Structure formats: structure tokens, C-alpha cells
């Protein structure tokens, strides 16, 4: 537990103590300074900007991955269609043949 269980005791003058010591005790009990808050906000803003930049990169890579997935599915579908064709109908399916033998 702290030296002062009651916050009012930190400001009460004590007999036999140096006045400078009482002033330091008041500063210790004062709380967080404005500089500490500004420093914490600066660190947090820097971290959030870095995370925001990463979010845009991740979104761009996810979009590229989606496009590659759709292309791969189209190629796989075309390959499956070609594999499913009977061999005797390949010449009729050729471009420009008009279905004639």
C-alpha cells in the first residue's frame, strides 16, 4: 500500500519534513502530465497509421487472390470440358469445321 492511504494526507504539511520534500510528494500525487498524454497519443497514432497502411495492402492482395482464383476455376472448368469430350467428336468441335466431316 502507498505511504498515504488518504489522498488528503499527501498535501497536509508534516512536522519535521523539508518543504522541498512536501512539494515532491505533491508532484508525485498529481497524476499524469500533459506531456505523457501527448507522447502516448503520438505513439498510438503512429501505430494506427501503420496498421491502416497494412489494411490497404491486405485488401489489395485479397482482391488479386480472388481474381487468380476465378481464373484458375475457369481454366479447370475448360480442361474438364475438354477431357469429357468423346474422341470421335473432336473434329466436329474444331473451330471453322461447321460440324461437317
SEMARFI-455210 format. One record per atom (N, C-alpha, C, CB): residue in one letter; y, x, z; residue number from 0. Coordinates in Angstrom, 2 decimals. Glycine has a CB too. Layout:
pt residuo: A north: Y east: X up: Z num: NUM
...
***
This chain:
pt residuo: X north: -1.17 east: 0.85 up: 0.00 num: 0
pt residuo: X north: 0.00 east: 0.00 up: 0.00 num: 0
pt residuo: X north: 1.24 east: 0.89 up: 0.00 num: 0
pt residuo: X north: 0.00 east: -0.96 up: 1.22 num: 0
pt residuo: X north: 2.36 east: 0.38 up: -0.43 num: 1
pt residuo: X north: 3.56 east: 1.19 up: -0.53 num: 1
pt residuo: X north: 4.15 east: 1.47 up: 0.84 num: 1
pt residuo: X north: 4.59 east: 0.50 up: -1.41 num: 1
pt residuo: X north: 5.12 east: 2.33 up: 0.83 num: 2
pt residuo: X north: 5.79 east: 2.71 up: 2.07 num: 2
pt residuo: X north: 6.53 east: 1.51 up: 2.66 num: 2
pt residuo: X north: 6.76 east: 3.87 up: 1.84 num: 2
pt residuo: X north: 7.02 east: 0.63 up: 1.79 num: 3
pt residuo: X north: 7.75 east: -0.54 up: 2.24 num: 3
pt residuo: X north: 6.98 east: -1.79 up: 1.83 num: 3
pt residuo: X north: 9.19 east: -0.55 up: 1.65 num: 3
pt residuo: X north: 6.52 east: -2.52 up: 2.82 num: 4
pt residuo: X north: 5.79 east: -3.75 up: 2.49 num: 4
pt residuo: X north: 6.78 east: -4.85 up: 2.15 num: 4
pt residuo: X north: 4.88 east: -4.18 up: 3.66 num: 4
pt residuo: X north: 7.97 east: -4.78 up: 2.68 num: 5
pt residuo: X north: 9.01 east: -5.76 up: 2.38 num: 5
pt residuo: X north: 10.03 east: -5.10 up: 1.45 num: 5
pt residuo: X north: 9.70 east: -6.28 up: 3.70 num: 5
pt residuo: X north: 10.33 east: -5.68 up: 0.28 num: 6
pt residuo: X north: 11.27 east: -5.05 up: -0.65 num: 6
pt residuo: X north: 12.66 east: -4.85 up: -0.06 num: 6
pt residuo: X north: 11.38 east: -5.87 up: -1.91 num: 6
pt residuo: X north: 13.04 east: -5.67 up: 0.92 num: 7
pt residuo: X north: 14.37 east: -5.52 up: 1.52 num: 7
pt residuo: X north: 14.48 east: -4.24 up: 2.33 num: 7
pt residuo: X north: 14.69 east: -6.72 up: 2.40 num: 7
pt residuo: X north: 13.37 east: -3.74 up: 2.83 num: 8
pt residuo: X north: 13.39 east: -2.52 up: 3.61 num: 8
pt residuo: X north: 13.77 east: -1.31 up: 2.77 num: 8
pt residuo: X north: 12.05 east: -2.29 up: 4.27 num: 8
pt residuo: X north: 13.56 east: -1.36 up: 1.47 num: 9
pt residuo: X north: 13.90 east: -0.23 up: 0.61 num: 9
pt residuo: X north: 15.40 east: -0.01 up: 0.57 num: 9
pt residuo: X north: 13.36 east: -0.45 up: -0.80 num: 9
pt residuo: X north: 16.17 east: -1.05 up: 0.82 num: 10
pt residuo: X north: 17.63 east: -0.93 up: 0.77 num: 10
pt residuo: X north: 18.25 east: -0.83 up: 2.16 num: 10
pt residuo: X north: 18.22 east: -2.11 up: 0.04 num: 10
pt residuo: X north: 17.48 east: -1.06 up: 3.17 num: 11
pt residuo: X north: 18.02 east: -1.01 up: 4.53 num: 11
pt residuo: X north: 18.21 east: 0.44 up: 4.96 num: 11
pt residuo: X north: 17.08 east: -1.75 up: 5.52 num: 11
pt residuo: X north: 19.37 east: 0.74 up: 5.53 num: 12
pt residuo: X north: 19.58 east: 2.12 up: 5.99 num: 12
pt residuo: X north: 18.64 east: 2.44 up: 7.14 num: 12
pt residuo: X north: 21.04 east: 2.35 up: 6.42 num: 12
pt residuo: X north: 18.16 east: 3.64 up: 7.14 num: 13
pt residuo: X north: 17.23 east: 4.07 up: 8.16 num: 13
pt residuo: X north: 17.90 east: 5.18 up: 8.97 num: 13
pt residuo: X north: 15.89 east: 4.55 up: 7.55 num: 13
pt residuo: X north: 17.67 east: 5.20 up: 10.26 num: 14
pt residuo: X north: 18.28 east: 6.24 up: 11.09 num: 14
pt residuo: X north: 17.61 east: 7.58 up: 10.85 num: 14
pt residuo: X north: 18.20 east: 5.86 up: 12.57 num: 14
pt residuo: X north: 18.40 east: 8.59 up: 10.74 num: 15
pt residuo: X north: 17.89 east: 9.93 up: 10.63 num: 15
pt residuo: X north: 17.50 east: 10.34 up: 9.21 num: 15
pt residuo: X north: 16.71 east: 10.07 up: 11.51 num: 15
pt residuo: X north: 17.77 east: 9.49 up: 8.22 num: 16
pt residuo: X north: 17.45 east: 9.85 up: 6.84 num: 16
pt residuo: X north: 18.69 east: 10.33 up: 6.12 num: 16
pt residuo: X north: 16.83 east: 8.65 up: 6.09 num: 16
pt residuo: X north: 18.45 east: 11.21 up: 5.19 num: 17
pt residuo: X north: 19.52 east: 11.73 up: 4.35 num: 17
pt residuo: X north: 20.03 east: 10.61 up: 3.42 num: 17
pt residuo: X north: 19.04 east: 12.96 up: 3.53 num: 17
pt residuo: X north: 21.33 east: 10.45 up: 3.21 num: 18
pt residuo: X north: 21.83 east: 9.39 up: 2.32 num: 18
pt residuo: X north: 21.33 east: 9.55 up: 0.88 num: 18
pt residuo: X north: 23.37 east: 9.39 up: 2.33 num: 18
pt residuo: X north: 21.12 east: 10.80 up: 0.47 num: 19
pt residuo: X north: 20.59 east: 11.01 up: -0.89 num: 19
pt residuo: X north: 19.17 east: 10.49 up: -1.00 num: 19
pt residuo: X north: 20.63 east: 12.51 up: -1.26 num: 19
pt residuo: X north: 18.41 east: 10.62 up: 0.04 num: 20
pt residuo: X north: 17.03 east: 10.13 up: 0.05 num: 20
pt residuo: X north: 17.02 east: 8.61 up: -0.06 num: 20
pt residuo: X north: 16.28 east: 10.58 up: 1.33 num: 20
pt residuo: X north: 17.94 east: 7.94 up: 0.64 num: 21
pt residuo: X north: 18.02 east: 6.49 up: 0.55 num: 21
pt residuo: X north: 18.40 east: 6.06 up: -0.86 num: 21
pt residuo: X north: 19.04 east: 5.94 up: 1.57 num: 21
pt residuo: X north: 19.28 east: 6.82 up: -1.52 num: 22
pt residuo: X north: 19.67 east: 6.49 up: -2.90 num: 22
pt residuo: X north: 18.48 east: 6.65 up: -3.84 num: 22
pt residuo: X north: 20.83 east: 7.40 up: -3.35 num: 22
pt residuo: X north: 17.67 east: 7.69 up: -3.65 num: 23
pt residuo: X north: 16.48 east: 7.88 up: -4.49 num: 23
pt residuo: X north: 15.47 east: 6.76 up: -4.27 num: 23
pt residuo: X north: 15.83 east: 9.23 up: -4.19 num: 23
pt residuo: X north: 15.33 east: 6.31 up: -3.06 num: 24
pt residuo: X north: 14.40 east: 5.22 up: -2.80 num: 24
pt residuo: X north: 14.87 east: 3.96 up: -3.51 num: 24
pt residuo: X north: 14.27 east: 4.97 up: -1.29 num: 24
pt residuo: X north: 16.19 east: 3.72 up: -3.55 num: 25
pt residuo: X north: 16.71 east: 2.55 up: -4.25 num: 25
pt residuo: X north: 16.43 east: 2.67 up: -5.75 num: 25
pt residuo: X north: 18.22 east: 2.38 up: -3.99 num: 25
pt residuo: X north: 16.57 east: 3.88 up: -6.30 num: 26
pt residuo: X north: 16.31 east: 4.07 up: -7.72 num: 26
pt residuo: X north: 14.83 east: 3.87 up: -8.04 num: 26
pt residuo: X north: 16.75 east: 5.47 up: -8.16 num: 26
pt residuo: X north: 13.95 east: 4.32 up: -7.15 num: 27
pt residuo: X north: 12.52 east: 4.13 up: -7.37 num: 27
pt residuo: X north: 12.16 east: 2.64 up: -7.34 num: 27
pt residuo: X north: 11.71 east: 4.89 up: -6.31 num: 27
pt residuo: X north: 12.82 east: 1.89 up: -6.50 num: 28
pt residuo: X north: 12.52 east: 0.48 up: -6.36 num: 28
pt residuo: X north: 13.25 east: -0.37 up: -7.39 num: 28
pt residuo: X north: 12.86 east: 0.02 up: -4.97 num: 28
pt residuo: X north: 14.10 east: 0.24 up: -8.22 num: 29
pt residuo: X north: 14.93 east: -0.52 up: -9.15 num: 29
pt residuo: X north: 14.11 east: -1.16 up: -10.26 num: 29
pt residuo: X north: 15.99 east: 0.38 up: -9.75 num: 29
pt residuo: X north: 13.03 east: -0.56 up: -10.69 num: 30
pt residuo: X north: 12.21 east: -1.13 up: -11.75 num: 30
pt residuo: X north: 12.27 east: -0.32 up: -13.02 num: 30
pt residuo: X north: 12.64 east: -2.55 up: -12.03 num: 30
pt residuo: X north: 12.14 east: -0.99 up: -14.15 num: 31
pt residuo: X north: 12.07 east: -0.34 up: -15.45 num: 31
pt residuo: X north: 13.48 east: -0.20 up: -16.01 num: 31
pt residuo: X north: 11.16 east: -1.12 up: -16.43 num: 31
pt residuo: X north: 13.77 east: 0.98 up: -16.54 num: 32
pt residuo: X north: 15.10 east: 1.20 up: -17.09 num: 32
pt residuo: X north: 15.18 east: 0.73 up: -18.54 num: 32
pt residuo: X north: 15.48 east: 2.68 up: -16.99 num: 32
pt residuo: X north: 16.39 east: 0.61 up: -19.03 num: 33
pt residuo: X north: 16.63 east: 0.17 up: -20.40 num: 33
pt residuo: X north: 16.07 east: 1.18 up: -21.39 num: 33
pt residuo: X north: 18.12 east: -0.04 up: -20.64 num: 33
pt residuo: X north: 16.15 east: 2.46 up: -21.07 num: 34
pt residuo: X north: 15.63 east: 3.50 up: -21.97 num: 34
pt residuo: X north: 14.12 east: 3.37 up: -22.10 num: 34
pt residuo: X north: 16.00 east: 4.92 up: -21.45 num: 34
pt residuo: X north: 13.43 east: 3.08 up: -21.01 num: 35
pt residuo: X north: 11.98 east: 2.91 up: -21.08 num: 35
pt residuo: X north: 11.61 east: 1.70 up: -21.93 num: 35
pt residuo: X north: 11.39 east: 2.75 up: -19.67 num: 35
pt residuo: X north: 12.38 east: 0.64 up: -21.82 num: 36
pt residuo: X north: 12.11 east: -0.55 up: -22.63 num: 36
pt residuo: X north: 12.34 east: -0.24 up: -24.10 num: 36
pt residuo: X north: 13.00 east: -1.73 up: -22.19 num: 36
pt residuo: X north: 13.44 east: 0.45 up: -24.41 num: 37
pt residuo: X north: 13.74 east: 0.80 up: -25.81 num: 37
pt residuo: X north: 12.66 east: 1.71 up: -26.38 num: 37
pt residuo: X north: 15.12 east: 1.49 up: -25.91 num: 37
pt residuo: X north: 12.19 east: 2.66 up: -25.60 num: 38
pt residuo: X north: 11.14 east: 3.56 up: -26.06 num: 38
pt residuo: X north: 9.84 east: 2.79 up: -26.32 num: 38
pt residuo: X north: 10.90 east: 4.68 up: -25.02 num: 38
pt residuo: X north: 9.50 east: 1.88 up: -25.43 num: 39
pt residuo: X north: 8.29 east: 1.07 up: -25.62 num: 39
pt residuo: X north: 8.40 east: 0.19 up: -26.86 num: 39
pt residuo: X north: 8.02 east: 0.20 up: -24.38 num: 39
pt residuo: X north: 9.58 east: -0.40 up: -27.09 num: 40
pt residuo: X north: 9.78 east: -1.23 up: -28.27 num: 40
pt residuo: X north: 9.72 east: -0.41 up: -29.55 num: 40
pt residuo: X north: 11.11 east: -1.96 up: -28.19 num: 40
pt residuo: X north: 10.24 east: 0.81 up: -29.51 num: 41
pt residuo: X north: 10.18 east: 1.68 up: -30.69 num: 41
pt residuo: X north: 8.75 east: 2.05 up: -31.03 num: 41
pt residuo: X north: 11.01 east: 2.95 up: -30.46 num: 41
pt residuo: X north: 7.97 east: 2.39 up: -30.03 num: 42
pt residuo: X north: 6.56 east: 2.74 up: -30.25 num: 42
pt residuo: X north: 5.80 east: 1.52 up: -30.79 num: 42
pt residuo: X north: 5.91 east: 3.25 up: -28.94 num: 42
pt residuo: X north: 6.05 east: 0.35 up: -30.21 num: 43
pt residuo: X north: 5.37 east: -0.85 up: -30.66 num: 43
pt residuo: X north: 5.76 east: -1.22 up: -32.09 num: 43
pt residuo: X north: 5.67 east: -2.02 up: -29.72 num: 43
pt residuo: X north: 7.05 east: -1.07 up: -32.44 num: 44
pt residuo: X north: 7.50 east: -1.39 up: -33.79 num: 44
pt residuo: X north: 6.88 east: -0.44 up: -34.81 num: 44
pt residuo: X north: 9.03 east: -1.33 up: -33.89 num: 44
pt residuo: X north: 6.79 east: 0.83 up: -34.46 num: 45
pt residuo: X north: 6.16 east: 1.80 up: -35.36 num: 45
pt residuo: X north: 4.69 east: 1.46 up: -35.59 num: 45
pt residuo: X north: 6.29 east: 3.22 up: -34.79 num: 45
pt residuo: X north: 4.00 east: 1.12 up: -34.53 num: 46
pt residuo: X north: 2.58 east: 0.76 up: -34.65 num: 46
pt residuo: X north: 2.41 east: -0.51 up: -35.50 num: 46
pt residuo: X north: 1.95 east: 0.55 up: -33.26 num: 46
pt residuo: X north: 3.27 east: -1.50 up: -35.30 num: 47
pt residuo: X north: 3.15 east: -2.73 up: -36.06 num: 47
pt residuo: X north: 3.47 east: -2.52 up: -37.54 num: 47
pt residuo: X north: 4.08 east: -3.79 up: -35.49 num: 47
pt residuo: X north: 4.42 east: -1.64 up: -37.85 num: 48
pt residuo: X north: 4.71 east: -1.33 up: -39.25 num: 48
pt residuo: X north: 3.52 east: -0.65 up: -39.91 num: 48
pt residuo: X north: 5.96 east: -0.45 up: -39.35 num: 48
pt residuo: X north: 2.88 east: 0.26 up: -39.20 num: 49
pt residuo: X north: 1.71 east: 0.93 up: -39.75 num: 49
pt residuo: X north: 0.57 east: -0.07 up: -39.99 num: 49
pt residuo: X north: 1.24 east: 2.06 up: -38.81 num: 49
pt residuo: X north: 0.36 east: -0.96 up: -39.06 num: 50
pt residuo: X north: -0.70 east: -1.96 up: -39.21 num: 50
pt residuo: X north: -0.36 east: -2.91 up: -40.36 num: 50
pt residuo: X north: -0.90 east: -2.75 up: -37.91 num: 50
pt residuo: X north: 0.92 east: -3.26 up: -40.51 num: 51
pt residuo: X north: 1.33 east: -4.13 up: -41.62 num: 51
pt residuo: X north: 1.06 east: -3.48 up: -42.97 num: 51
pt residuo: X north: 2.79 east: -4.47 up: -41.50 num: 51
pt residuo: X north: 1.35 east: -2.18 up: -43.09 num: 52
pt residuo: X north: 1.05 east: -1.47 up: -44.33 num: 52
pt residuo: X north: -0.44 east: -1.46 up: -44.63 num: 52
pt residuo: X north: 1.57 east: -0.06 up: -44.26 num: 52
pt residuo: X north: -1.24 east: -1.29 up: -43.60 num: 53
pt residuo: X north: -2.69 east: -1.31 up: -43.79 num: 53
pt residuo: X north: -3.18 east: -2.68 up: -44.23 num: 53
pt residuo: X north: -3.40 east: -0.89 up: -42.51 num: 53
pt residuo: X north: -2.54 east: -3.73 up: -43.73 num: 54
pt residuo: X north: -2.96 east: -5.08 up: -44.12 num: 54
pt residuo: X north: -2.76 east: -5.31 up: -45.62 num: 54
pt residuo: X north: -2.17 east: -6.13 up: -43.32 num: 54
pt residuo: X north: -1.65 east: -4.81 up: -46.17 num: 55
pt residuo: X north: -1.42 east: -4.97 up: -47.60 num: 55
pt residuo: X north: -2.44 east: -4.19 up: -48.41 num: 55
pt residuo: X north: -0.01 east: -4.53 up: -47.97 num: 55
pt residuo: X north: -2.78 east: -2.99 up: -47.96 num: 56
pt residuo: X north: -3.80 east: -2.20 up: -48.67 num: 56
pt residuo: X north: -5.16 east: -2.90 up: -48.62 num: 56
pt residuo: X north: -3.90 east: -0.78 up: -48.06 num: 56
pt residuo: X north: -5.52 east: -3.43 up: -47.49 num: 57
pt residuo: X north: -6.81 east: -4.12 up: -47.35 num: 57
pt residuo: X north: -6.84 east: -5.35 up: -48.25 num: 57
pt residuo: X north: -7.06 east: -4.53 up: -45.88 num: 57
pt residuo: X north: -5.74 east: -6.10 up: -48.32 num: 58
pt residuo: X north: -5.70 east: -7.29 up: -49.18 num: 58
pt residuo: X north: -5.84 east: -6.91 up: -50.64 num: 58
pt residuo: X north: -4.39 east: -8.06 up: -48.96 num: 58
pt residuo: X north: -5.19 east: -5.82 up: -51.06 num: 59
pt residuo: X north: -5.29 east: -5.38 up: -52.45 num: 59
pt residuo: X north: -6.72 east: -4.94 up: -52.78 num: 59
pt residuo: X north: -4.31 east: -4.22 up: -52.72 num: 59
pt residuo: X north: -7.35 east: -4.20 up: -51.88 num: 60
pt residuo: X north: -8.73 east: -3.76 up: -52.13 num: 60
pt residuo: X north: -9.70 east: -4.94 up: -52.12 num: 60
pt residuo: X north: -9.15 east: -2.73 up: -51.07 num: 60
pt residuo: X north: -9.44 east: -5.93 up: -51.29 num: 61
pt residuo: X north: -10.31 east: -7.11 up: -51.27 num: 61
pt residuo: X north: -10.20 east: -7.87 up: -52.59 num: 61
pt residuo: X north: -9.93 east: -8.05 up: -50.09 num: 61
pt residuo: X north: -8.99 east: -7.96 up: -53.15 num: 62
pt residuo: X north: -8.81 east: -8.63 up: -54.44 num: 62
pt residuo: X north: -9.53 east: -7.86 up: -55.56 num: 62
pt residuo: X north: -7.31 east: -8.77 up: -54.77 num: 62
pt residuo: X north: -9.41 east: -6.53 up: -55.54 num: 63
pt residuo: X north: -10.10 east: -5.72 up: -56.54 num: 63
pt residuo: X north: -11.61 east: -5.86 up: -56.40 num: 63
pt residuo: X north: -9.70 east: -4.24 up: -56.40 num: 63
pt residuo: X north: -12.09 east: -5.93 up: -55.18 num: 64
pt residuo: X north: -13.52 east: -6.10 up: -54.94 num: 64
pt residuo: X north: -14.01 east: -7.45 up: -55.45 num: 64
pt residuo: X north: -13.83 east: -5.95 up: -53.44 num: 64
pt residuo: X north: -13.20 east: -8.48 up: -55.27 num: 65
pt residuo: X north: -13.56 east: -9.82 up: -55.75 num: 65
pt residuo: X north: -13.68 east: -9.82 up: -57.27 num: 65
pt residuo: X north: -12.52 east: -10.86 up: -55.29 num: 65
pt residuo: X north: -12.72 east: -9.19 up: -57.95 num: 66
pt residuo: X north: -12.76 east: -9.13 up: -59.41 num: 66
pt residuo: X north: -14.01 east: -8.37 up: -59.88 num: 66
pt residuo: X north: -11.49 east: -8.45 up: -59.97 num: 66
pt residuo: X north: -14.32 east: -7.26 up: -59.23 num: 67
pt residuo: X north: -15.51 east: -6.49 up: -59.60 num: 67
pt residuo: X north: -16.78 east: -7.30 up: -59.36 num: 67
pt residuo: X north: -15.57 east: -5.19 up: -58.81 num: 67
pt residuo: X north: -16.81 east: -8.10 up: -58.31 num: 68
pt residuo: X north: -17.98 east: -8.94 up: -58.03 num: 68
pt residuo: X north: -18.17 east: -9.99 up: -59.11 num: 68
pt residuo: X north: -17.83 east: -9.61 up: -56.66 num: 68
pt residuo: X north: -17.08 east: -10.64 up: -59.53 num: 69
pt residuo: X north: -17.17 east: -11.64 up: -60.60 num: 69
pt residuo: X north: -17.63 east: -11.01 up: -61.91 num: 69
pt residuo: X north: -15.82 east: -12.35 up: -60.80 num: 69
pt residuo: X north: -17.13 east: -9.82 up: -62.22 num: 70
pt residuo: X north: -17.56 east: -9.13 up: -63.45 num: 70
pt residuo: X north: -19.04 east: -8.80 up: -63.39 num: 70
pt residuo: X north: -16.73 east: -7.84 up: -63.67 num: 70
pt residuo: X north: -19.48 east: -8.31 up: -62.24 num: 71
pt residuo: X north: -20.89 east: -7.96 up: -62.08 num: 71
pt residuo: X north: -21.77 east: -9.21 up: -62.21 num: 71
pt residuo: X north: -21.12 east: -7.29 up: -60.71 num: 71
pt residuo: X north: -21.33 east: -10.33 up: -61.66 num: 72
pt residuo: X north: -22.10 east: -11.56 up: -61.78 num: 72
pt residuo: X north: -22.17 east: -12.02 up: -63.22 num: 72
pt residuo: X north: -21.50 east: -12.65 up: -60.90 num: 72
pt residuo: X north: -21.07 east: -11.87 up: -63.98 num: 73
pt residuo: X north: -21.08 east: -12.27 up: -65.39 num: 73
pt residuo: X north: -22.03 east: -11.39 up: -66.20 num: 73
pt residuo: X north: -19.66 east: -12.18 up: -65.98 num: 73
pt residuo: X north: -22.02 east: -10.09 up: -65.94 num: 74
pt residuo: X north: -22.93 east: -9.18 up: -66.65 num: 74
pt residuo: X north: -24.38 east: -9.50 up: -66.30 num: 74
pt residuo: X north: -22.60 east: -7.71 up: -66.33 num: 74
pt residuo: X north: -24.65 east: -9.74 up: -65.04 num: 75
pt residuo: X north: -26.00 east: -10.07 up: -64.61 num: 75
pt residuo: X north: -26.47 east: -11.38 up: -65.25 num: 75
pt residuo: X north: -26.07 east: -10.18 up: -63.07 num: 75
pt residuo: X north: -25.59 east: -12.37 up: -65.35 num: 76
pt residuo: X north: -25.92 east: -13.64 up: -65.97 num: 76
pt residuo: X north: -26.23 east: -13.46 up: -67.46 num: 76
pt residuo: X north: -24.78 east: -14.64 up: -65.78 num: 76
pt residuo: X north: -25.41 east: -12.65 up: -68.14 num: 77
pt residuo: X north: -25.65 east: -12.40 up: -69.57 num: 77
pt residuo: X north: -26.97 east: -11.66 up: -69.77 num: 77
pt residuo: X north: -24.49 east: -11.60 up: -70.18 num: 77
pt residuo: X north: -27.25 east: -10.68 up: -68.92 num: 78
pt residuo: X north: -28.51 east: -9.94 up: -69.03 num: 78
pt residuo: X north: -29.71 east: -10.85 up: -68.77 num: 78
pt residuo: X north: -28.52 east: -8.75 up: -68.04 num: 78
pt residuo: X north: -29.60 east: -11.75 up: -67.82 num: 79
pt residuo: X north: -30.69 east: -12.68 up: -67.55 num: 79
pt residuo: X north: -30.89 east: -13.63 up: -68.72 num: 79
pt residuo: X north: -30.42 east: -13.48 up: -66.26 num: 79
pt residuo: X north: -29.80 east: -14.05 up: -69.35 num: 80
pt residuo: X north: -29.90 east: -14.94 up: -70.51 num: 80
pt residuo: X north: -30.62 east: -14.24 up: -71.65 num: 80
pt residuo: X north: -28.51 east: -15.42 up: -70.97 num: 80
pt residuo: X north: -30.29 east: -12.96 up: -71.90 num: 81
pt residuo: X north: -30.93 east: -12.20 up: -72.98 num: 81
pt residuo: X north: -32.40 east: -11.98 up: -72.66 num: 81
pt residuo: X north: -30.22 east: -10.84 up: -73.19 num: 81
pt residuo: X north: -32.73 east: -11.70 up: -71.43 num: 82
pt residuo: X north: -34.12 east: -11.48 up: -71.06 num: 82
pt residuo: X north: -34.95 east: -12.75 up: -71.17 num: 82
pt residuo: X north: -34.21 east: -10.93 up: -69.64 num: 82
pt residuo: X north: -34.31 east: -13.91 up: -71.01 num: 83
pt residuo: X north: -35.04 east: -15.17 up: -71.06 num: 83
pt residuo: X north: -35.28 east: -15.65 up: -72.49 num: 83
pt residuo: X north: -34.28 east: -16.23 up: -70.30 num: 83
pt residuo: X north: -34.64 east: -15.05 up: -73.48 num: 84
pt residuo: X north: -34.83 east: -15.47 up: -74.87 num: 84
pt residuo: X north: -36.22 east: -15.09 up: -75.37 num: 84
pt residuo: X north: -33.76 east: -14.84 up: -75.78 num: 84
pt residuo: X north: -36.86 east: -15.99 up: -76.08 num: 85
pt residuo: X north: -38.13 east: -15.60 up: -76.71 num: 85
pt residuo: X north: -37.87 east: -14.60 up: -77.83 num: 85
pt residuo: X north: -38.87 east: -16.86 up: -77.25 num: 85
pt residuo: X north: -38.80 east: -13.67 up: -78.05 num: 86
pt residuo: X north: -38.61 east: -12.60 up: -79.03 num: 86
pt residuo: X north: -38.54 east: -13.13 up: -80.47 num: 86
pt residuo: X north: -39.74 east: -11.59 up: -78.91 num: 86
pt residuo: X north: -39.23 east: -14.20 up: -80.75 num: 87
pt residuo: X north: -39.23 east: -14.69 up: -82.13 num: 87
pt residuo: X north: -37.92 east: -15.40 up: -82.50 num: 87
pt residuo: X north: -40.39 east: -15.64 up: -82.33 num: 87
pt residuo: X north: -37.05 east: -15.72 up: -81.55 num: 88
pt residuo: X north: -35.80 east: -16.39 up: -81.86 num: 88
pt residuo: X north: -34.61 east: -15.43 up: -81.85 num: 88
pt residuo: X north: -35.55 east: -17.51 up: -80.89 num: 88
pt residuo: X north: -34.84 east: -14.14 up: -81.71 num: 89
pt residuo: X north: -33.73 east: -13.19 up: -81.63 num: 89
pt residuo: X north: -32.96 east: -13.09 up: -82.94 num: 89
pt residuo: X north: -34.25 east: -11.82 up: -81.24 num: 89
pt residuo: X north: -33.65 east: -13.15 up: -84.11 num: 90
pt residuo: X north: -32.92 east: -13.02 up: -85.36 num: 90
pt residuo: X north: -32.07 east: -14.26 up: -85.65 num: 90
pt residuo: X north: -33.88 east: -12.79 up: -86.51 num: 90
pt residuo: X north: -32.47 east: -15.42 up: -85.14 num: 91
pt residuo: X north: -31.67 east: -16.63 up: -85.36 num: 91
pt residuo: X north: -30.48 east: -16.68 up: -84.43 num: 91
pt residuo: X north: -32.52 east: -17.87 up: -85.19 num: 91
pt residuo: X north: -30.50 east: -15.92 up: -83.36 num: 92
pt residuo: X north: -29.41 east: -15.92 up: -82.40 num: 92
pt residuo: X north: -28.39 east: -14.84 up: -82.72 num: 92
pt residuo: X north: -29.95 east: -15.72 up: -80.99 num: 92
pt residuo: X north: -28.66 east: -14.01 up: -83.70 num: 93
pt residuo: X north: -27.73 east: -12.91 up: -84.04 num: 93
pt residuo: X north: -26.45 east: -13.49 up: -84.63 num: 93
pt residuo: X north: -28.39 east: -11.90 up: -85.04 num: 93
pt residuo: X north: -25.33 east: -12.85 up: -84.36 num: 94
pt residuo: X north: -24.06 east: -13.34 up: -84.90 num: 94
pt residuo: X north: -24.05 east: -13.26 up: -86.43 num: 94
pt residuo: X north: -22.89 east: -12.53 up: -84.31 num: 94
pt residuo: X north: -23.57 east: -14.28 up: -87.08 num: 95
pt residuo: X north: -23.48 east: -14.30 up: -88.53 num: 95
pt residuo: X north: -24.74 east: -14.74 up: -89.23 num: 95
pt residuo: X north: -23.10 east: -12.97 up: -89.01 num: 95
pt residuo: X north: -25.81 east: -15.06 up: -88.52 num: 96
pt residuo: X north: -27.07 east: -15.45 up: -89.17 num: 96
pt residuo: X north: -27.10 east: -16.94 up: -89.52 num: 96
pt residuo: X north: -28.25 east: -15.11 up: -88.27 num: 96
pt residuo: X north: -26.25 east: -17.73 up: -88.87 num: 97
pt residuo: X north: -26.18 east: -19.17 up: -89.09 num: 97
pt residuo: X north: -27.51 east: -19.87 up: -88.90 num: 97
pt residuo: X north: -25.67 east: -19.45 up: -90.48 num: 97
pt residuo: X north: -28.40 east: -19.28 up: -88.13 num: 98
pt residuo: X north: -29.69 east: -19.90 up: -87.86 num: 98
pt residuo: X north: -30.65 east: -19.87 up: -89.03 num: 98
pt residuo: X north: -29.48 east: -21.29 up: -87.44 num: 98
pt residuo: X north: -30.41 east: -19.11 up: -90.07 num: 99
pt residuo: X north: -31.28 east: -19.05 up: -91.24 num: 99
pt residuo: X north: -32.16 east: -17.79 up: -91.15 num: 99
pt residuo: X north: -30.46 east: -19.05 up: -92.55 num: 99
pt residuo: X north: -33.36 east: -17.91 up: -91.72 num: 100
pt residuo: X north: -34.29 east: -16.76 up: -91.76 num: 100
pt residuo: X north: -34.32 east: -16.16 up: -93.10 num: 100
pt residuo: X north: -35.69 east: -17.16 up: -91.35 num: 100
***
